[in-house]
Amino acid sequence: MQVSLPMYGVTHQQVEPFWRALRARLQAYGLEAPETLSWPQDLARHWRQPDLLLSQTCGYPLVAYLPQVQVIGTYHYRVEGCNGPNYSSWLVVREDDPGERLADFRGRTAAYNSTDSQSGYNSLRALIAPLAQDGRFFGKALASGAHYQSLKMIQRGEADIAAIDSVSLELLRRAQPEALHGVKIIGRTASVPGLPLITAAGTSQGQVEILRAAANEMVSDPASDSLLIGDFSLVPRADYQVIAELERQAAAAGVTAL
């Protein structure tokens, strides 16, 4: 049985108290769960495991290659750029860059965390599609591996712009303010449903209901405060199709990559 909460939290220490509190609630309902969280390197493989009890994924993997998982629900975050269960990303550039809007970054270098990220890749691809010429807008796009690494690349001058998840940006602002030194925001991506909690296809309906109830109860637990969690709701899987639609619209404009 595997449990991970890999998407938010600047450090493991921010997430582990949340898991201890959530696990206690699961146990109170009679559902046993691992004492410690997994921190997998290969998330795509991890999310497909048949013994996955609970994890948090991104909306893009959910619609692109995780048809078999069950959705538990989606947390709402007390962060600018979020609205209910929806979230968006900020367009971040160097503070001293003269560019003030996305169109000013034609031919420049973009950084992104991974190609299966809604916040860092798919959302930005959708934004550049109307501006692209022959399927291209940026001169170059570089993989960073994580949002905080994209910010570092901008600070070091290795990249000029990135789309940074609004929740990740606020968590970094609070925990590591130096991560935002020398950068500014020039825009925002489309708002879409946020990162869902998931479980394996084989998890029983009774267990799904327990997971959902316990996750909902965590909204009022002090352990949620440091993760900026404000509410919880069940967002239907169908609502996440807006993410696939963004990809389709970009492809229709000839843009299949950053």
QUIKA-V929939 format. One record per residue. N is the residue number from 1. PHI is phi in degrees with one decimal (NA if undefined). Layout:
n-><N	N>
phi-><PHI	PHI>
This chain:
n-><1	2	3	4	5	6	7	8	9	10	11	12	13	14	15	16	17	18	19	20	21	22	23	24	25	26	27	28	29	30	31	32	33	34	35	36	37	38	39	40	41	42	43	44	45	46	47	48	49	50	51	52	53	54	55	56	57	58	59	60	61	62	63	64	65	66	67	68	69	70	71	72	73	74	75	76	77	78	79	80	81	82	83	84	85	86	87	88	89	90	91	92	93	94	95	96	97	98	99	100	101	102	103	104	105	106	107	108	109	110	111	112	113	114	115	116	117	118	119	120	121	122	123	124	125	126	127	128	129	130	131	132	133	134	135	136	137	138	139	140	141	142	143	144	145	146	147	148	149	150	151	152	153	154	155	156	157	158	159	160	161	162	163	164	165	166	167	168	169	170	171	172	173	174	175	176	177	178	179	180	181	182	183	184	185	186	187	188	189	190	191	192	193	194	195	196	197	198	199	200	201	202	203	204	205	206	207	208	209	210	211	212	213	214	215	216	217	218	219	220	221	222	223	224	225	226	227	228	229	230	231	232	233	234	235	236	237	238	239	240	241	242	243	244	245	246	247	248	249	250	251	252	253	254	255	256	257	258>
phi-><NA	-118.9	-134.1	-144.2	-135.1	-89.9	-91.8	-123.1	108.1	-68.2	-130.7	-59.5	-63.9	-75.5	-92.0	-63.0	-61.6	-62.4	-65.3	-59.5	-69.3	-67.0	-62.0	-61.0	-68.7	-62.6	-64.0	-62.8	-86.3	92.4	-104.8	-75.6	-146.8	-56.8	-69.7	-120.3	-77.6	-87.0	-127.1	-69.4	-82.7	-100.4	-67.3	-58.4	-71.2	-59.4	-64.8	-91.4	-66.7	-67.9	-102.5	-72.3	-86.2	-158.9	-156.9	-122.7	-119.2	-96.9	-62.5	-66.8	-58.0	-56.8	-87.3	-88.0	-149.7	-124.9	-67.3	-85.4	-79.2	-101.5	-90.1	-85.7	161.5	-133.5	-77.6	-99.0	-118.6	-85.0	-141.3	-61.8	103.2	-113.9	-143.0	61.3	-80.1	-88.6	-146.0	-145.6	-118.6	-96.1	-86.3	-112.0	-137.4	-67.5	-61.0	-92.2	-73.6	-69.7	-64.4	-122.4	-149.2	-55.1	-58.9	-71.6	-106.2	-59.6	78.6	-88.2	-105.6	-102.8	-112.7	-143.9	-74.8	-162.0	-71.6	-99.9	-101.6	-67.4	-68.8	-100.3	-126.5	-61.1	-66.2	-73.3	-59.8	-64.7	-70.0	-80.3	-53.4	-68.6	-98.5	-72.7	-125.5	55.2	79.8	-130.4	-130.1	-77.8	-75.7	-155.5	-132.3	-118.0	-79.3	-104.2	98.0	-167.1	-58.9	-66.9	-73.6	-62.0	-62.3	-63.1	-63.2	-67.2	-61.4	-83.5	82.6	-82.6	-141.9	-109.0	-155.5	-154.4	-98.3	-115.2	-45.9	-62.3	-71.3	-58.6	-63.4	-70.7	-62.7	-65.7	-57.4	-81.1	-91.1	-140.2	-56.8	-65.3	-66.4	-110.5	-65.6	78.5	-125.5	-141.1	-105.3	-119.4	179.4	-150.6	-87.5	-64.1	-87.6	-139.3	-57.1	-78.0	-73.9	-83.4	-80.9	-132.2	-143.5	-67.4	-59.7	-82.5	-65.2	-68.4	-61.5	-62.8	-67.3	-59.1	-65.2	-66.3	-58.1	-66.4	-64.7	-67.0	-62.6	-65.8	-64.9	-66.4	-57.3	-96.1	-86.5	-56.3	-65.3	-82.2	-62.0	-69.1	-95.1	65.2	-78.1	-116.5	-162.4	-149.8	-152.7	-90.3	-93.1	-57.5	-54.6	-59.9	-66.0	-76.4	-65.1	-59.6	-68.7	-64.9	-66.2	-60.5	-65.8	-64.1	-64.6	-63.2	-63.5	-64.2	-90.0	89.3	-106.4	-113.3	-151.4	-68.4>
